[in-house]
Amino acid sequence: MKLKTWLILGISFFPLLYFAFQANHIPYPPNSDYSDFAITHYPNLVYLQDSIRQYGQVPLWSNAILGGYPYDANPLSSLWYPPYWASVIFPAQIGLNVLVIAHLVWGAAGMYSYLLLLNHHRFGAFMAAMAFMWMPKIFAHWGAGHVTLVWAVCWTPWLLYSMRGQFSNEKIKRTYPGIILGLIFLADPRWIVWAGSLYIIYSCYVYLTKNPLKRTFFIKNLTGLFLQLGTTLILALLVSAPLLLPLAQYTSLSTRAMMDISSQLLYSLPVNHLLGVIIPDFGGFSEWISYFGIVPLFGMIYGVAHRKIRPKIWLWVVGFIICFLVALGDQTPFASVIMRLPVFEWQRIPTRILFLAGVFSAVILSNVISEILKDEDESGFDPIFFLVIPTIFLILLFLGIQLVNKEISNEFIWATIVAVLGVLIFRLIRKNKKKVMIILLGFLMLFDLIGSDIQMIEFRSLENVFTPKNKTTQLLSESGELFRVYSPSYSIPQEIAAIERIQLLDGIDPMQLRQTVDYMEAAAGIPMDQYSVTMPPFKTGNPEVDNQDFLPDARLLGKMNVKYVVSEFPIHSKGLNLINSSGIPYVYQNRYFLPRIYLMNDNHNVDQVDVRYYSPNQITISSDRAGTIVFADVMYPGWICKVDGVPIPLKSYDGLFRSVIVNDGNHIIELNYRPVLLYIGLAVSVVTWVLLVAILLYYFKKKKHHVV
């Protein structure tokens, strides 16, 4: 490659080093106390690493939060997403952050490859790849901790790439979309709805463009399309089976069915945030970020105004507009209709479709740059006029706010400067050397996007995240006894509980077992009749005060193995004794605490059992008395019991717990978590991958033979 090419690549990718050097930190949204990275993904990876290190097993069940749940079926565990396992060998924060950076580069490579496949100019393809990789919305969600969502989104350019070859004569390429959709599902099922919609619509467009429908061959034409769509669907299901099958069961037993249309349309894009298309929202709410850069926006306007470019980008422009109509959510009837459709009814937060808008704007930019470089005819109407309009709007808005408020935000100043420079460069493109001006335009885009990205994410050291909250946990550190902690005010964050190995009855996760929530509604005394990602729910989003008027039932909490209750406010419930005198948070010991595993004899008295082994997937105890052995763990399909090696059916106790009846005498009771649907899914997926690899090897061997 030429020195100039290396220089462009270096400048474009060099800023990633800044983020790589922050890999040992926890990403947060600026000025926020919460990040899903710390709340969910960091604890999950720590839990996996601990289980492998301590028990030598991949955990399929988790007792970390919510009183226990099927870890194998939880999409946020990432167990069945192959690249995730690369992060296991590193400290959790490093592994997760490096994986995000790797996906960003991978997504950029996919965008570049896709656009070259469309015969775009390499400058245009490269600018589009950079527009995707440095998309502010991606970095805002990284800051919010939505790393699995970022991983899934970064497969989208490769999905586009795969769709262009699926109707070719090379049959091996017909498998690519199904594989990629399967991997997207394994990375984060929340993206599969939008990715799948893109696949169906764009595949139909590609196929019908190559094979126009003719009246005499109508059925024949459509048969080829439906055959490919069906093949892709089946292959995607086979690849994603290890998560798909357990998740289907988990979802049917969860509170997900409690979602109503208002829950689905949560965080709809406010109308005033449409200005975010042209003005960046530094440190803004990740779900409402709609800024994809001034240069891609101007590229879109330029292309729509240009008579030669317009026909080549109309599909992407329409898609861009539809994305915003959906993102507006409850402010338009459009999103409400879509969210009631099958499959979409499980989807939340419509603004996440804006990732597709970012993809579309990048593709449009590549089209525009490529056509500018090809077009030798400089005569005719100059589309630059339409770029001046939003620039003048920004300047007038800038001056108006300055006159009224006597001050103006950095975002306005930033957008105005970039817009003015953008108009000048677009104007000079038609007057001077095109390649030089387009390189300058690319640098302006990088300056704009990277500058915005840095404002979207704040990296905090482990000491800042963990140390201030560790004092309370010292009161809860006990060895040799299994117990849970409950907080009505999220006083023990999940990341703290993870490093201190404290098991929580409360927790934050979009998937919660309905039977646990029903039990907790009585035990916590807090209404839980609506869908919530937190247990207990926080009505106004302020955990420190929201539940202070509700009194927990210490007896019911005790049955759930809760020994301590930690709260930001005082609790006056019978059976809870205050044990710390140092103020907030208040720590109470539960007088009605029951062991994790106990024997209930015929007189309804609690006797001890000998817990010999307790791991995520296996429990072994011994008992020498008759009665009902109660496990204060959630009853769930997949748990099997053996008494002295003989299979015995588990029974539900109090509508929630596992139990087994034993006779008098010495007995060894063993529980194992062996989810049948997971094993079926793994078997199906392994066979699928083996066949795919074999077909791929055969294809390349045959192709090499033909070349020779």
Salt bridges, closest charged atoms under 4 A:
ASP36 OD2 - HIS146 NE2 3.37
ASP50 OD1 - ARG53 NH1 2.87
ASP50 OD2 - ARG501 NH2 2.67
GLU170 OE2 - LYS173 NZ 3.14
ASP188 OD2 - ARG190 NH2 2.65
GLU287 OE1 - HIS141 NE2 3.70
GLU287 OE2 - ARG352 NH2 2.71
GLU371 OE2 - LYS312 NZ 2.70
ASP375 OD2 - HIS306 NE2 3.74
ASP375 OD1 - LYS308 NZ 3.58
GLU378 OE2 - LYS434 NZ 2.95
ASP382 OD2 - ARG427 NH1 2.58
ASP382 OD1 - ARG430 NE 3.42
GLU458 OE2 - ARG460 NE 2.75
GLU478 OE1 - LYS563 NZ 3.10
GLU481 OE1 - LYS563 NZ 2.83
GLU495 OE2 - LYS469 NZ 3.77
ASP518 OD1 - ARG514 NE 3.20
ASP607 OD2 - ARG625 NH1 3.24
ASP610 OD2 - ARG612 NE 3.82
ASP624 OD1 - ARG625 NE 3.88
ASP633 OD1 - ARG484 NH2 2.74
ASP633 OD1 - ARG596 NH1 3.95
ASP633 OD2 - ARG658 NH1 3.89
ASP644 OD2 - HIS667 ND1 2.77
ASP654 OD2 - LYS559 NZ 3.02
